[in-house]
Amino acid sequence: MARIFWVKCPHCHKRFYAATVDFRHKGRKLWCPFCGAEFLDDEAEEITE
Ligand SMILES: [Zn+2]
């Protein structure tokens, strides 16, 4: 089972999750499925691992 982390979008403030191996500390932008914003994990309003 892939590890995931929860992230809170800094734009619409909704939570979604992403694969840790792909997006955590990778400098790769996350894409919010609610508002379409793109942002790095460091820019997230909140991270829950
Ligand atoms: Zn959003």
N, CA, C, O and the ligand as a Tripos MOL2 file, in Angstrom:
@<TRIPOS>MOLECULE
protein
  197   195    50     0     0
PROTEIN
NO_CHARGES

@<TRIPOS>ATOM
      1 N           0.8340   -1.1890    0.0000 N.3       1 MET1
      2 CA          0.0000    0.0000    0.0000 C.3       1 MET1
      3 C           0.8790    1.2530    0.0000 C.2       1 MET1
      4 O           1.8100    1.3760    0.7960 O.2       1 MET1
      5 N           0.5720    2.1520   -0.8830 N.am      2 ALA2
      6 CA          1.3660    3.3770   -1.0010 C.3       2 ALA2
      7 C           1.0940    4.3060    0.1750 C.2       2 ALA2
      8 O          -0.0380    4.4270    0.6410 O.2       2 ALA2
      9 N           2.1290    4.9420    0.6340 N.am      3 ARG3
     10 CA          1.9570    5.9230    1.7100 C.3       3 ARG3
     11 C           1.4180    7.2260    1.1240 C.2       3 ARG3
     12 O           1.7920    7.6480    0.0300 O.2       3 ARG3
     13 N           0.5450    7.8300    1.8790 N.am      4 ILE4
     14 CA         -0.0430    9.0950    1.4360 C.3       4 ILE4
     15 C           0.0800   10.1460    2.5430 C.2       4 ILE4
     16 O           0.3400    9.8140    3.7000 O.2       4 ILE4
     17 N          -0.1030   11.3730    2.1850 N.am      5 PHE5
     18 CA         -0.1990   12.4300    3.1840 C.3       5 PHE5
     19 C          -1.3540   13.3380    2.7860 C.2       5 PHE5
     20 O          -1.6970   13.4710    1.6120 O.2       5 PHE5
     21 N          -1.9390   13.9560    3.8030 N.am      6 TRP6
     22 CA         -3.0510   14.8700    3.5520 C.3       6 TRP6
     23 C          -2.5190   16.2830    3.4620 C.2       6 TRP6
     24 O          -1.6170   16.6750    4.2020 O.2       6 TRP6
     25 N          -3.0800   17.0230    2.5650 N.am      7 VAL7
     26 CA         -2.6330   18.3870    2.3550 C.3       7 VAL7
     27 C          -3.8570   19.3060    2.3020 C.2       7 VAL7
     28 O          -4.9130   18.9320    1.7910 O.2       7 VAL7
     29 N          -3.6920   20.5050    2.8380 N.am      8 LYS8
     30 CA         -4.7830   21.4780    2.8170 C.3       8 LYS8
     31 C          -4.4270   22.5630    1.8180 C.2       8 LYS8
     32 O          -3.3760   23.1970    1.9190 O.2       8 LYS8
     33 N          -5.2850   22.7660    0.8800 N.am      9 CYS9
     34 CA         -5.0530   23.7390   -0.1900 C.3       9 CYS9
     35 C          -5.0240   25.1690    0.3790 C.2       9 CYS9
     36 O          -5.9370   25.5570    1.1080 O.2       9 CYS9
     37 N          -3.9910   25.9480    0.0550 N.am     10 PRO10
     38 CA         -3.8930   27.3300    0.5530 C.3      10 PRO10
     39 C          -4.8720   28.2760   -0.1330 C.2      10 PRO10
     40 O          -5.0350   29.4160    0.3020 O.2      10 PRO10
     41 N          -5.5170   27.8220   -1.1860 N.am     11 HIS11
     42 CA         -6.4330   28.6780   -1.9370 C.3      11 HIS11
     43 C          -7.8890   28.4490   -1.5240 C.2      11 HIS11
     44 O          -8.5900   29.4020   -1.1820 O.2      11 HIS11
     45 N          -8.3450   27.2080   -1.5530 N.am     12 CYS12
     46 CA         -9.7580   26.9490   -1.2290 C.3      12 CYS12
     47 C          -9.9270   26.2980    0.1460 C.2      12 CYS12
     48 O         -11.0510   26.1090    0.6130 O.2      12 CYS12
     49 N          -8.8090   25.9550    0.7920 N.am     13 HIS13
     50 CA         -8.8130   25.4210    2.1550 C.3      13 HIS13
     51 C          -9.4970   24.0670    2.2830 C.2      13 HIS13
     52 O          -9.9900   23.7170    3.3560 O.2      13 HIS13
     53 N          -9.5280   23.3060    1.1970 N.am     14 LYS14
     54 CA        -10.0690   21.9500    1.2800 C.3      14 LYS14
     55 C          -8.9180   20.9520    1.3400 C.2      14 LYS14
     56 O          -7.8020   21.2420    0.9090 O.2      14 LYS14
     57 N          -9.2070   19.7780    1.8800 N.am     15 ARG15
     58 CA         -8.1720   18.7690    2.0290 C.3      15 ARG15
     59 C          -8.2580   17.7090    0.9380 C.2      15 ARG15
     60 O          -9.3390   17.3050    0.5080 O.2      15 ARG15
     61 N          -7.0930   17.2820    0.5150 N.am     16 PHE16
     62 CA         -7.0240   16.1210   -0.3640 C.3      16 PHE16
     63 C          -5.7200   15.4140   -0.0600 C.2      16 PHE16
     64 O          -4.8880   15.9360    0.6820 O.2      16 PHE16
     65 N          -5.5320   14.2250   -0.6280 N.am     17 TYR17
     66 CA         -4.3000   13.5030   -0.3120 C.3      17 TYR17
     67 C          -3.4820   13.2240   -1.5560 C.2      17 TYR17
     68 O          -3.9890   13.2390   -2.6780 O.2      17 TYR17
     69 N          -2.2060   12.9700   -1.3270 N.am     18 ALA18
     70 CA         -1.2760   12.6940   -2.4210 C.3      18 ALA18
     71 C          -0.2890   11.6290   -1.9730 C.2      18 ALA18
     72 O          -0.0920   11.4180   -0.7760 O.2      18 ALA18
     73 N           0.3280   10.9630   -2.9320 N.am     19 ALA19
     74 CA          1.3030    9.9170   -2.6270 C.3      19 ALA19
     75 C           2.5960   10.5470   -2.1070 C.2      19 ALA19
     76 O           3.1920   11.4080   -2.7550 O.2      19 ALA19
     77 N           3.0100   10.1010   -0.9360 N.am     20 THR20
     78 CA          4.2270   10.6320   -0.3120 C.3      20 THR20
     79 C           5.4370   10.4960   -1.2270 C.2      20 THR20
     80 O           6.2190   11.4350   -1.3790 O.2      20 THR20
     81 N           5.5840    9.3380   -1.8250 N.am     21 VAL21
     82 CA          6.7600    9.0710   -2.6540 C.3      21 VAL21
     83 C           6.8440    9.9960   -3.8680 C.2      21 VAL21
     84 O           7.9310   10.2690   -4.3750 O.2      21 VAL21
     85 N           5.7000   10.4680   -4.3220 N.am     22 ASP22
     86 CA          5.6900   11.3220   -5.5180 C.3      22 ASP22
     87 C           5.7760   12.8140   -5.2100 C.2      22 ASP22
     88 O           6.3350   13.5790   -5.9960 O.2      22 ASP22
     89 N           5.2240   13.2320   -4.0650 N.am     23 PHE23
     90 CA          5.0580   14.6700   -3.8490 C.3      23 PHE23
     91 C           5.6610   15.2630   -2.5820 C.2      23 PHE23
     92 O           5.7960   16.4830   -2.4850 O.2      23 PHE23
     93 N           6.0240   14.4390   -1.6170 N.am     24 ARG24
     94 CA          6.5370   15.0120   -0.3760 C.3      24 ARG24
     95 C           8.0350   15.2850   -0.5130 C.2      24 ARG24
     96 O           8.8180   14.3740   -0.7800 O.2      24 ARG24
     97 N           8.4220   16.5440   -0.3290 N.am     25 HIS25
     98 CA          9.8240   16.9800   -0.4330 C.3      25 HIS25
     99 C          10.4260   16.6680   -1.7970 C.2      25 HIS25
    100 O          11.6190   16.3880   -1.9070 O.2      25 HIS25
    101 N           9.6060   16.7160   -2.8190 N.am     26 LYS26
    102 CA         10.0930   16.3890   -4.1580 C.3      26 LYS26
    103 C          10.1890   17.6250   -5.0580 C.2      26 LYS26
    104 O          10.7010   17.5420   -6.1740 O.2      26 LYS26
    105 N           9.6980   18.7670   -4.5750 N.am     27 GLY27
    106 CA          9.7100   19.9700   -5.3860 C.3      27 GLY27
    107 C           8.7760   19.8730   -6.5770 C.2      27 GLY27
    108 O           8.9330   20.5740   -7.5760 O.2      27 GLY27
    109 N           7.8000   18.9850   -6.4460 N.am     28 ARG28
    110 CA          6.8340   18.7700   -7.5230 C.3      28 ARG28
    111 C           5.5000   19.3460   -7.0840 C.2      28 ARG28
    112 O           5.0890   19.1620   -5.9380 O.2      28 ARG28
    113 N           4.8320   20.0310   -7.9700 N.am     29 LYS29
    114 CA          3.6000   20.7050   -7.5670 C.3      29 LYS29
    115 C           2.4180   19.7590   -7.4250 C.2      29 LYS29
    116 O           2.1900   18.8610   -8.2360 O.2      29 LYS29
    117 N           1.6780   20.0100   -6.3490 N.am     30 LEU30
    118 CA          0.4240   19.2960   -6.1180 C.3      30 LEU30
    119 C          -0.6710   20.0120   -6.8900 C.2      30 LEU30
    120 O          -0.5750   21.2100   -7.1590 O.2      30 LEU30
    121 N          -1.6960   19.2790   -7.2380 N.am     31 TRP31
    122 CA         -2.8110   19.8770   -7.9520 C.3      31 TRP31
    123 C          -4.0790   19.6670   -7.1420 C.2      31 TRP31
    124 O          -4.4650   18.5340   -6.8560 O.2      31 TRP31
    125 N          -4.7140   20.7520   -6.7810 N.am     32 CYS32
    126 CA         -5.9470   20.6730   -5.9960 C.3      32 CYS32
    127 C          -7.1120   20.2560   -6.8870 C.2      32 CYS32
    128 O          -7.3950   20.9140   -7.8880 O.2      32 CYS32
    129 N          -7.7930   19.1610   -6.5250 N.am     33 PRO33
    130 CA         -8.9220   18.6810   -7.3420 C.3      33 PRO33
    131 C         -10.1820   19.5310   -7.1600 C.2      33 PRO33
    132 O         -11.1500   19.3780   -7.9050 O.2      33 PRO33
    133 N         -10.1690   20.4210   -6.1750 N.am     34 PHE34
    134 CA        -11.3570   21.2360   -5.9140 C.3      34 PHE34
    135 C         -11.3330   22.5610   -6.6650 C.2      34 PHE34
    136 O         -12.3240   22.9490   -7.2840 O.2      34 PHE34
    137 N         -10.1970   23.2520   -6.6070 N.am     35 CYS35
    138 CA        -10.1410   24.5730   -7.2480 C.3      35 CYS35
    139 C          -9.1260   24.6380   -8.3900 C.2      35 CYS35
    140 O          -9.0580   25.6380   -9.1050 O.2      35 CYS35
    141 N          -8.3390   23.5770   -8.5630 N.am     36 GLY36
    142 CA         -7.3980   23.5400   -9.6780 C.3      36 GLY36
    143 C          -6.0810   24.2610   -9.4150 C.2      36 GLY36
    144 O          -5.2660   24.4090  -10.3250 O.2      36 GLY36
    145 N          -5.8650   24.7100   -8.1850 N.am     37 ALA37
    146 CA         -4.6200   25.4050   -7.8480 C.3      37 ALA37
    147 C          -3.4380   24.4360   -7.8700 C.2      37 ALA37
    148 O          -3.5770   23.2510   -7.5660 O.2      37 ALA37
    149 N          -2.2920   24.9600   -8.2320 N.am     38 GLU38
    150 CA         -1.0630   24.1720   -8.1790 C.3      38 GLU38
    151 C          -0.1320   24.8020   -7.1650 C.2      38 GLU38
    152 O           0.0720   26.0160   -7.1790 O.2      38 GLU38
    153 N           0.4300   23.9960   -6.2920 N.am     39 PHE39
    154 CA          1.3260   24.5360   -5.2550 C.3      39 PHE39
    155 C           2.2270   23.4260   -4.7410 C.2      39 PHE39
    156 O           1.9230   22.2400   -4.8720 O.2      39 PHE39
    157 N           3.3390   23.8380   -4.1540 N.am     40 LEU40
    158 CA          4.2870   22.8820   -3.5860 C.3      40 LEU40
    159 C           3.8290   22.4390   -2.1980 C.2      40 LEU40
    160 O           3.0280   23.1210   -1.5590 O.2      40 LEU40
    161 N           4.3360   21.3010   -1.7340 N.am     41 ASP41
    162 CA          3.9640   20.8310   -0.3970 C.3      41 ASP41
    163 C           4.3320   21.8760    0.6740 C.2      41 ASP41
    164 O           3.6240   22.0260    1.6700 O.2      41 ASP41
    165 N           5.4420   22.5930    0.4580 N.am     42 ASP42
    166 CA          5.8690   23.6290    1.4120 C.3      42 ASP42
    167 C           4.8900   24.7930    1.4880 C.2      42 ASP42
    168 O           4.8470   25.5120    2.4860 O.2      42 ASP42
    169 N           4.1140   24.9750    0.4420 N.am     43 GLU43
    170 CA          3.1750   26.0910    0.4030 C.3      43 GLU43
    171 C           1.7880   25.7110    0.9080 C.2      43 GLU43
    172 O           0.8960   26.5560    0.9830 O.2      43 GLU43
    173 N           1.6110   24.4510    1.2500 N.am     44 ALA44
    174 CA          0.3200   23.9850    1.7210 C.3      44 ALA44
    175 C          -0.0430   24.6710    3.0370 C.2      44 ALA44
    176 O           0.8290   25.0020    3.8410 O.2      44 ALA44
    177 N          -1.3310   24.8750    3.2400 N.am     45 GLU45
    178 CA         -1.7690   25.5020    4.4750 C.3      45 GLU45
    179 C          -1.5130   24.5620    5.6560 C.2      45 GLU45
    180 O          -1.2330   24.9990    6.7720 O.2      45 GLU45
    181 N          -1.6160   23.2730    5.3810 N.am     46 GLU46
    182 CA         -1.4510   22.2800    6.4300 C.3      46 GLU46
    183 C          -1.0630   20.9410    5.8040 C.2      46 GLU46
    184 O          -1.5370   20.5830    4.7250 O.2      46 GLU46
    185 N          -0.2030   20.2170    6.4920 N.am     47 ILE47
    186 CA          0.2150   18.8950    6.0240 C.3      47 ILE47
    187 C          -0.0260   17.8990    7.1590 C.2      47 ILE47
    188 O           0.3590   18.1520    8.3000 O.2      47 ILE47
    189 N          -0.6500   16.7900    6.8510 N.am     48 THR48
    190 CA         -0.8460   15.7330    7.8380 C.3      48 THR48
    191 C          -0.2610   14.4380    7.2950 C.2      48 THR48
    192 O          -0.7350   13.8940    6.2980 O.2      48 THR48
    193 N           0.7830   13.9530    7.9720 N.am     49 GLU49
    194 CA          1.4540   12.7390    7.4910 C.3      49 GLU49
    195 C           1.1790   11.5710    8.4140 C.2      49 GLU49
    196 O           1.6610   10.4650    8.1710 O.2      49 GLU49
    197 ZN         -7.9290   24.2640   -3.7460 Zn       50 ZN50
@<TRIPOS>BOND
     1     1     2 1
     2     2     3 1
     3     3     4 2
     4     3     5 am
     5     5     6 1
     6     6     7 1
     7     7     8 2
     8     7     9 am
     9     9    10 1
    10    10    11 1
    11    11    12 2
    12    11    13 am
    13    13    14 1
    14    14    15 1
    15    15    16 2
    16    15    17 am
    17    17    18 1
    18    18    19 1
    19    19    20 2
    20    19    21 am
    21    21    22 1
    22    22    23 1
    23    23    24 2
    24    23    25 am
    25    25    26 1
    26    26    27 1
    27    27    28 2
    28    27    29 am
    29    29    30 1
    30    30    31 1
    31    31    32 2
    32    31    33 am
    33    33    34 1
    34    34    35 1
    35    35    36 2
    36    35    37 am
    37    37    38 1
    38    38    39 1
    39    39    40 2
    40    39    41 am
    41    41    42 1
    42    42    43 1
    43    43    44 2
    44    43    45 am
    45    45    46 1
    46    46    47 1
    47    47    48 2
    48    47    49 am
    49    49    50 1
    50    50    51 1
    51    51    52 2
    52    51    53 am
    53    53    54 1
    54    54    55 1
    55    55    56 2
    56    55    57 am
    57    57    58 1
    58    58    59 1
    59    59    60 2
    60    59    61 am
    61    61    62 1
    62    62    63 1
    63    63    64 2
    64    63    65 am
    65    65    66 1
    66    66    67 1
    67    67    68 2
    68    67    69 am
    69    69    70 1
    70    70    71 1
    71    71    72 2
    72    71    73 am
    73    73    74 1
    74    74    75 1
    75    75    76 2
    76    75    77 am
    77    77    78 1
    78    78    79 1
    79    79    80 2
    80    79    81 am
    81    81    82 1
    82    82    83 1
    83    83    84 2
    84    83    85 am
    85    85    86 1
    86    86    87 1
    87    87    88 2
    88    87    89 am
    89    89    90 1
    90    90    91 1
    91    91    92 2
    92    91    93 am
    93    93    94 1
    94    94    95 1
    95    95    96 2
    96    95    97 am
    97    97    98 1
    98    98    99 1
    99    99   100 2
   100    99   101 am
   101   101   102 1
   102   102   103 1
   103   103   104 2
   104   103   105 am
   105   105   106 1
   106   106   107 1
   107   107   108 2
   108   107   109 am
   109   109   110 1
   110   110   111 1
   111   111   112 2
   112   111   113 am
   113   113   114 1
   114   114   115 1
   115   115   116 2
   116   115   117 am
   117   117   118 1
   118   118   119 1
   119   119   120 2
   120   119   121 am
   121   121   122 1
   122   122   123 1
   123   123   124 2
   124   123   125 am
   125   125   126 1
   126   126   127 1
   127   127   128 2
   128   127   129 am
   129   129   130 1
   130   130   131 1
   131   131   132 2
   132   131   133 am
   133   133   134 1
   134   134   135 1
   135   135   136 2
   136   135   137 am
   137   137   138 1
   138   138   139 1
   139   139   140 2
   140   139   141 am
   141   141   142 1
   142   142   143 1
   143   143   144 2
   144   143   145 am
   145   145   146 1
   146   146   147 1
   147   147   148 2
   148   147   149 am
   149   149   150 1
   150   150   151 1
   151   151   152 2
   152   151   153 am
   153   153   154 1
   154   154   155 1
   155   155   156 2
   156   155   157 am
   157   157   158 1
   158   158   159 1
   159   159   160 2
   160   159   161 am
   161   161   162 1
   162   162   163 1
   163   163   164 2
   164   163   165 am
   165   165   166 1
   166   166   167 1
   167   167   168 2
   168   167   169 am
   169   169   170 1
   170   170   171 1
   171   171   172 2
   172   171   173 am
   173   173   174 1
   174   174   175 1
   175   175   176 2
   176   175   177 am
   177   177   178 1
   178   178   179 1
   179   179   180 2
   180   179   181 am
   181   181   182 1
   182   182   183 1
   183   183   184 2
   184   183   185 am
   185   185   186 1
   186   186   187 1
   187   187   188 2
   188   187   189 am
   189   189   190 1
   190   190   191 1
   191   191   192 2
   192   191   193 am
   193   193   194 1
   194   194   195 1
   195   195   196 2
@<TRIPOS>SUBSTRUCTURE
     1 MET1         2 RESIDUE 1 A MET
     2 ALA2         6 RESIDUE 1 A ALA
     3 ARG3        10 RESIDUE 1 A ARG
     4 ILE4        14 RESIDUE 1 A ILE
     5 PHE5        18 RESIDUE 1 A PHE
     6 TRP6        22 RESIDUE 1 A TRP
     7 VAL7        26 RESIDUE 1 A VAL
     8 LYS8        30 RESIDUE 1 A LYS
     9 CYS9        34 RESIDUE 1 A CYS
    10 PRO10       38 RESIDUE 1 A PRO
    11 HIS11       42 RESIDUE 1 A HIS
    12 CYS12       46 RESIDUE 1 A CYS
    13 HIS13       50 RESIDUE 1 A HIS
    14 LYS14       54 RESIDUE 1 A LYS
    15 ARG15       58 RESIDUE 1 A ARG
    16 PHE16       62 RESIDUE 1 A PHE
    17 TYR17       66 RESIDUE 1 A TYR
    18 ALA18       70 RESIDUE 1 A ALA
    19 ALA19       74 RESIDUE 1 A ALA
    20 THR20       78 RESIDUE 1 A THR
    21 VAL21       82 RESIDUE 1 A VAL
    22 ASP22       86 RESIDUE 1 A ASP
    23 PHE23       90 RESIDUE 1 A PHE
    24 ARG24       94 RESIDUE 1 A ARG
    25 HIS25       98 RESIDUE 1 A HIS
    26 LYS26      102 RESIDUE 1 A LYS
    27 GLY27      106 RESIDUE 1 A GLY
    28 ARG28      110 RESIDUE 1 A ARG
    29 LYS29      114 RESIDUE 1 A LYS
    30 LEU30      118 RESIDUE 1 A LEU
    31 TRP31      122 RESIDUE 1 A TRP
    32 CYS32      126 RESIDUE 1 A CYS
    33 PRO33      130 RESIDUE 1 A PRO
    34 PHE34      134 RESIDUE 1 A PHE
    35 CYS35      138 RESIDUE 1 A CYS
    36 GLY36      142 RESIDUE 1 A GLY
    37 ALA37      146 RESIDUE 1 A ALA
    38 GLU38      150 RESIDUE 1 A GLU
    39 PHE39      154 RESIDUE 1 A PHE
    40 LEU40      158 RESIDUE 1 A LEU
    41 ASP41      162 RESIDUE 1 A ASP
    42 ASP42      166 RESIDUE 1 A ASP
    43 GLU43      170 RESIDUE 1 A GLU
    44 ALA44      174 RESIDUE 1 A ALA
    45 GLU45      178 RESIDUE 1 A GLU
    46 GLU46      182 RESIDUE 1 A GLU
    47 ILE47      186 RESIDUE 1 A ILE
    48 THR48      190 RESIDUE 1 A THR
    49 GLU49      194 RESIDUE 1 A GLU
    50 ZN50       197 GROUP 0 **** ****
